[in-house]
Amino acid sequence: MPGKIFYRERGKVGEGEKKPRFKIVAVSGVEIDFYSYHLRKKELEQIAKAVGAKLVLMEKGTKGSEDEVEVGEQTKSRKSKK
């Protein structure tokens, strides 16, 4: 069974902007470290092909219908910007 790389579209980046449009959400079944979490679609496809993983696009929920669910421990903490 191939590994999976889960990704989603970033909310603050519009189509046509010269910024990476996708964000890595999770990785399963593949031993890989990402040093950049905002990537272009072509970059995601190249990484997936190189490690033999399948790309899975996470779908957006409808606005206002999202329930927060706590899933396990958070492994990486983010530093707040000042």
C-alpha positions, -999 to 999 in steps of 0.1 A, spaced: 0 0 0 15 34 -10 19 61 15 -3 92 14 4 129 15 -27 150 26 -28 186 15 -52 215 12 -56 248 -6 -44 278 14 -71 303 22 -52 335 18 -36 328 -16 -56 334 -47 -53 318 -81 -27 336 -102 -7 349 -73 30 340 -73 29 322 -40 26 285 -32 -11 276 -31 -11 244 -11 -3 234 25 8 200 38 -17 187 63 -5 152 71 17 123 59 9 86 63 30 56 55 60 75 41 92 84 60 98 120 48 106 153 64 92 186 49 112 217 54 86 239 36 49 234 43 36 257 16 41 241 -18 31 244 -54 10 216 -70 39 206 -93 63 203 -63 38 181 -45 34 158 -75 72 155 -79 77 146 -42 48 121 -43 63 104 -74 98 103 -59 87 86 -27 59 65 -42 31 82 -23 -5 92 -33 -17 128 -30 -50 133 -12 -67 167 -15 -86 176 17 -120 191 10 -132 223 25 -162 223 48 -190 248 45 -186 280 64 -201 279 98 -207 242 99 -172 232 111 -170 216 146 -137 216 163 -124 182 172 -94 176 194 -73 147 179 -44 136 200 -14 157 211 1 185 190 37 177 182 50 210 169 44 243 186 42 275 166 60 306 177 37 336 179 47 365 156 53 398 174 
